[in-house]
Amino acid sequence: MTQEDIALQMTPGIGVKGSVHLLEVFGDARRIFAATLDELTSEAQLRPDLAKQIVRRTGFGPAERELAYCRRHGIVPIASTDPEYPPLLREIPDYPPVIYVKGDPAILTARCLSMVGTREATPYGKTMCSRLVEGLAERVSDLCLVSGLAFGIDVAAHSAALEGRVPTVAVLANALPEVTPAQHTSVAREIVAQGGALVTEYHSQIRQNGTGYLTRNRLIAALSAGCVIVESPESGGSLVTAAYADDYHRTVMAVPGRVTDPMSKGTNHLIATRKATIIRSAGDIIREMGWDLSPDAAVQAPRPATPQLTPDEAGLLGCFRTGDPLAVEELAALCGLDPGTLATLLVGLELAGAVRQLPGNRYMKIG
């Protein structure tokens, strides 16, 4: 990282696309600022007014202030030409020339998987986050979970990772060290404390106007080899992330939901249109990502002899008094639960290997 790297980012009128173009022409930021006005306009086809901003080194004063700001707040700036820069992020055509990291930058080169979804998460969606992350934590080595620290599925995914002692990365749409939403500041602190990181492309001198979320989503998609959409309505930021992931040739996966649930319409549509692979368990993710193809890619942990169930799941399992299948309507009558809670608990039992679903919306106890 050099002062020139941040100065390029601070130069008025250049922007992300302009920076990427200049880096491709000249190789690094130092060579860009060493170039003459003629080289900038002829070789890089830069407009004369923008070329003059570079020659006059307009961005150096702000860059010096930004470096001092980073030192005060324990923020690590990483340039795209630095060896610490995430290689997957460097692959995309609109990679940020500089990212700012609080925490461990090395975690960005781990086996990263993105997990995102709606802000209006249902109990089913939160349960799926917990089950998927728990299963991955047991079976995959060197795993890092990436999300956006937003309300709903994002923070549920981060929380599940923290619970399972899996390093996690939160990609923010604001300058560090602040956290948006502020309600998740304690989660952000825990992310850093447990060996994860907070990442943003925004420096402290940029004007915050709340429009960076959709742009931020491209980084969530780019940092990982695969992206799981847990819940999404017909439109929303998580579908934008899925589109970015598809554009970047990442593996797109989605968790199915009830066809009558508005919070699953987006994920069900991704699956139905074959834009995403259906994911029902951690094993589905492992197979789809190819993490089970080599001995050092994933570590298969022994399965527990008995399923690890919550008290509510254990209570529902007790309704299966014989080996005969039970219809959902029969289960509802036996346990007295509302349909939403019953569906969530059945998903948990199925993922734990305690029951399996049969045709006709019936379930049978295993073992």
C-alpha positions in Angstrom: 0.0 0.0 0.0 1.3 3.4 -1.0 0.0 6.9 -0.6 -0.5 6.9 -4.3 -3.0 4.1 -4.1 -5.3 6.2 -1.9 -4.5 9.4 -3.8 -5.9 7.8 -6.9 -9.1 7.0 -5.1 -9.2 10.6 -3.8 -8.7 12.2 -7.2 -11.9 14.0 -8.3 -13.6 12.5 -11.3 -11.7 9.2 -11.5 -14.0 6.8 -9.7 -13.8 3.0 -9.6 -14.0 2.4 -13.4 -11.4 5.1 -14.1 -9.1 3.7 -11.5 -9.3 0.2 -12.9 -8.7 1.5 -16.4 -5.6 3.4 -15.3 -4.2 0.5 -13.3 -4.6 -1.8 -16.4 -2.7 0.7 -18.5 0.1 1.7 -16.2 0.3 -1.3 -13.8 0.2 0.5 -10.4 -0.6 3.8 -8.8 3.0 5.0 -8.6 3.4 4.7 -12.4 0.1 6.5 -12.9 1.3 9.6 -10.9 4.7 9.4 -12.6 3.1 9.6 -16.1 3.1 12.9 -18.0 0.0 14.8 -19.2 0.6 13.5 -22.7 0.9 9.9 -21.6 -2.3 10.1 -19.5 -4.3 11.6 -22.4 -2.8 9.6 -25.3 -2.0 6.1 -23.7 -4.8 6.0 -21.2 -7.3 8.1 -23.3 -8.0 10.2 -20.2 -9.9 13.5 -20.6 -7.4 16.5 -20.3 -9.2 17.9 -17.2 -8.9 14.6 -15.4 -5.3 14.1 -16.5 -4.5 17.5 -15.0 -6.0 16.4 -11.6 -3.5 13.5 -11.6 -0.5 15.6 -12.7 -1.3 18.2 -10.1 -1.5 15.4 -7.5 -4.8 16.7 -6.2 -5.5 13.6 -4.2 -2.4 13.5 -2.1 -3.5 15.9 0.6 -6.7 13.9 1.2 -4.8 10.7 1.0 -2.4 11.8 3.7 -5.3 12.6 6.0 -6.9 9.3 5.2 -3.8 7.3 6.1 -3.6 9.2 9.5 -7.3 8.4 10.0 -6.7 4.7 9.4 -3.8 4.6 11.8 -5.9 6.2 14.5 -8.8 3.8 14.1 -6.8 0.5 13.5 -8.0 0.3 9.9 -5.9 -1.5 7.3 -6.1 -0.1 3.8 -5.3 -2.7 1.1 -4.6 -1.8 -2.5 -5.5 -4.0 -5.4 -1.9 -4.4 -6.3 -1.0 -5.6 -2.7 -0.4 -9.4 -2.2 -3.0 -9.3 0.7 -5.8 -8.2 -1.7 -8.4 -11.0 -2.0 -7.7 -12.8 -5.3 -11.4 -13.5 -6.0 -12.2 -9.8 -5.6 -9.5 -8.9 -8.0 -11.1 -11.1 -10.7 -14.2 -8.9 -11.2 -14.2 -6.0 -13.8 -15.2 -3.3 -11.3 -13.0 -4.3 -8.3 -12.3 -1.5 -5.8 -8.7 -0.1 -6.1 -8.6 0.1 -2.3 -10.5 -1.7 0.4 -10.5 -0.9 4.1 -10.3 -3.7 6.7 -10.8 -3.8 10.4 -9.8 -7.2 11.8 -7.8 -9.9 10.2 -7.2 -9.3 6.4 -5.9 -12.8 6.0 -9.4 -14.2 6.5 -10.3 -12.8 3.1 -8.3 -15.5 1.4 -10.0 -18.4 3.3 -12.6 -20.6 1.8 -15.3 -17.9 1.6 -19.1 -18.5 1.2 -21.6 -15.7 1.0 -25.0 -16.1 2.7 -27.6 -13.3 2.3 -31.3 -12.8 2.3 -34.3 -10.6 3.2 -34.4 -8.1 6.0 -37.8 -9.5 6.9 -36.5 -12.9 7.9 -39.0 -15.5 9.1 -38.3 -18.1 11.9 -37.9 -20.6 9.0 -35.2 -18.5 7.4 -33.3 -18.0 10.7 -33.5 -21.7 11.4 -32.1 -22.5 8.0 -29.2 -20.1 8.6 -28.3 -21.9 11.8 -28.6 -25.4 10.4 -26.6 -24.7 7.3 -23.8 -22.9 9.1 -23.7 -25.5 11.8 -23.4 -28.3 9.2 -20.7 -26.5 7.3 -18.8 -25.8 10.5 -18.7 -29.5 11.3 -17.6 -30.6 7.9 -15.6 -27.9 6.1 -12.1 -26.7 7.1 -10.8 -23.2 6.5 -14.4 -21.8 6.1 -15.3 -18.1 6.2 -18.9 -16.8 6.0 -19.5 -13.5 4.2 -22.6 -11.3 4.6 -23.7 -7.7 4.9 -24.6 -7.3 8.6 -28.0 -6.1 7.6 -31.2 -6.9 9.5 -32.8 -10.3 9.0 -30.9 -13.1 7.3 -27.5 -11.3 7.1 -27.1 -10.8 10.8 -28.6 -14.3 11.4 -25.9 -15.8 9.2 -23.2 -13.8 11.1 -24.6 -14.9 14.4 -24.7 -18.5 13.4 -21.1 -18.3 12.3 -20.1 -16.8 15.6 -22.0 -19.4 17.5 -20.2 -22.1 15.5 -16.8 -20.5 15.9 -16.6 -19.9 12.1 -14.7 -16.7 11.1 -17.1 -14.3 9.4 -16.7 -11.1 7.2 -19.2 -8.3 7.2 -19.1 -6.1 4.1 -20.3 -2.6 4.9 -21.8 0.2 2.8 -20.1 2.9 4.9 -16.7 4.0 6.1 -15.1 2.3 9.1 -15.0 2.2 12.0 -18.7 3.0 12.1 -21.2 0.2 11.6 -24.5 0.4 9.8 -27.0 -0.5 11.2 -25.7 0.8 14.5 -27.8 -1.8 16.3 -25.4 -4.4 15.1 -22.3 -2.7 16.5 -21.9 -5.4 19.2 -22.1 -8.1 16.5 -19.4 -6.3 14.5 -17.1 -6.2 17.6 -17.6 -9.9 18.1 -16.8 -10.6 14.5 -13.5 -8.9 14.8 -12.8 -10.5 18.3 -13.3 -13.9 16.8 -10.8 -13.5 14.0 -13.1 -12.2 11.3 -13.2 -8.8 9.6 -15.2 -5.8 8.6 -14.6 -4.7 5.0 -15.6 -1.6 3.0 -14.5 0.2 -0.1 -15.5 3.6 1.3 -13.0 6.0 2.8 -13.8 8.3 5.7 -14.0 11.4 3.4 -16.7 10.1 1.1 -20.2 11.6 1.5 -22.5 9.1 3.0 -26.0 9.3 1.4 -27.3 5.8 1.9 -27.0 4.7 -1.7 -24.1 2.3 -1.4 -26.0 -0.8 -0.4 -26.6 -2.2 -3.9 -23.0 -1.4 -4.9 -21.8 -3.0 -1.7 -23.6 -6.2 -2.7 -21.2 -6.8 -5.6 -18.4 -7.2 -3.1 -20.4 -9.7 -1.1 -20.8 -11.7 -4.3 -17.2 -11.3 -5.5 -15.4 -12.2 -2.2 -16.8 -15.8 -2.3 -16.8 -18.7 -4.7 -20.4 -19.4 -3.9 -23.5 -17.4 -2.8 -26.5 -18.8 -0.8 -29.8 -16.9 -0.8 -31.7 -18.1 2.2 -34.9 -16.1 1.9 -36.0 -13.3 -0.5 -39.3 -11.8 -1.7 -39.9 -11.1 -5.4 -37.4 -8.2 -5.3 -34.7 -7.0 -3.0 -31.0 -6.6 -2.4 -30.3 -10.3 -2.0 -31.5 -11.0 -5.6 -29.2 -8.2 -6.7 -26.4 -10.1 -4.9 -27.4 -13.3 -6.7 -27.3 -11.5 -10.1 -23.8 -10.1 -9.3 -22.7 -13.6 -8.3 -24.0 -15.0 -11.6 -22.3 -12.3 -13.6 -19.0 -13.1 -11.8 -19.4 -16.8 -12.6 -19.9 -17.7 -8.9 -22.0 -20.7 -7.8 -25.5 -19.4 -7.0 -27.6 -21.5 -4.5 -31.0 -20.9 -2.9 -33.0 -22.4 -0.1 -36.6 -23.3 -1.1 -39.6 -22.2 0.8 -43.4 -22.7 0.8 -45.0 -21.4 -2.4 -47.4 -19.4 -0.4 -44.7 -17.6 1.6 -44.0 -14.1 0.2 -40.5 -14.2 1.8 -39.6 -17.3 -0.4 -41.0 -16.1 -3.7 -37.6 -14.8 -4.8 -35.6 -17.9 -3.8 -38.3 -20.2 -5.3 -38.1 -18.2 -8.5 -34.3 -18.5 -8.7 -34.7 -22.3 -8.3 -37.6 -22.6 -10.8 -35.8 -20.6 -13.5 -32.5 -22.6 -12.9 -30.6 -19.5 -11.9 -29.8 -21.1 -8.6 -29.3 -24.7 -7.3 -31.7 -25.9 -4.6 -30.0 -26.1 -1.2 -31.6 -28.1 1.6 -28.6 -29.0 3.7 -25.0 -28.2 4.3 -24.2 -31.3 2.4 -25.9 -29.8 -0.7 -23.6 -26.8 -0.4 -20.5 -29.0 0.0 -21.3 -31.0 -3.1 -22.3 -28.0 -5.2 -19.0 -26.2 -4.3 -17.0 -29.4 -4.9 -15.5 -29.2 -1.4 -15.9 -33.0 -1.1 -13.7 -33.8 -4.1 -10.3 -33.7 -2.4 -9.1 -34.8 1.0 -7.9 -31.3 2.0 -10.9 -29.5 0.7 -13.4 -30.6 3.3 -13.1 -32.6 6.5 -15.9 -35.0 7.2 -16.6 -35.0 10.9 -18.3 -38.0 12.5 -22.0 -37.5 12.8 -23.3 -37.5 16.4 -25.0 -40.8 17.4 -28.2 -39.0 18.3 -29.5 -35.8 16.6 -28.8 -32.6 18.5 -32.3 -31.2 18.9 -33.8 -28.1 20.5 -36.4 -28.7 23.3 -39.2 -27.8 20.9 -37.9 -30.2 18.2 -37.6 -32.9 20.8 -41.1 -32.3 21.8 -42.4 -32.5 18.3 -40.4 -35.7 17.7 -42.2 -37.2 20.7 -45.4 -37.0 18.7 -44.1 -39.8 16.4 -45.1 -42.6 18.8 -44.9 -45.4 16.1 -43.0 -46.0 12.9 -46.0 -45.0 10.8 -45.9 -41.8 8.7 -48.0 -38.8 10.0 -49.6 -36.1 7.8 -48.9 -32.5 8.7 -52.5 -32.1 9.7 -52.2 -35.0 12.1 -49.1 -33.6 13.6 -50.8 -30.2 14.0 -53.6 -31.8 15.9 -51.2 -33.8 18.1 -48.8 -30.9 19.0 -51.2 -27.9 18.9 -48.7 -25.7 17.1 -49.5 -23.1 14.5 -48.6 -24.0 10.9 -45.6 -21.7 10.7 -44.0 -22.9 13.9 -44.7 -26.5 12.9 -43.1 -26.1 9.5 -40.0 -24.6 11.0 -39.6 -27.4 13.5 -40.1 -30.0 10.8 -37.3 -28.5 8.8 -35.1 -28.6 11.9 -35.9 -32.3 12.5 -35.3 -33.1 8.8 -32.0 -31.4 8.7 -31.0 -33.2 12.0 -31.8 -36.5 10.3 -34.6 -37.3 12.8 -37.4 -37.4 10.3 -37.8 -37.5 6.6 -40.5 -36.1 4.4 -42.7 -38.5 2.3 -45.0 -37.8 -0.7 -48.3 -36.3 0.3 -46.8 -33.9 2.9 -46.3 -36.7 5.4 -43.3 -37.3 7.7 -41.8 -40.4 9.2 -39.5 -40.8 12.2 -36.1 -42.2 11.3 -34.6 -44.9 13.6 
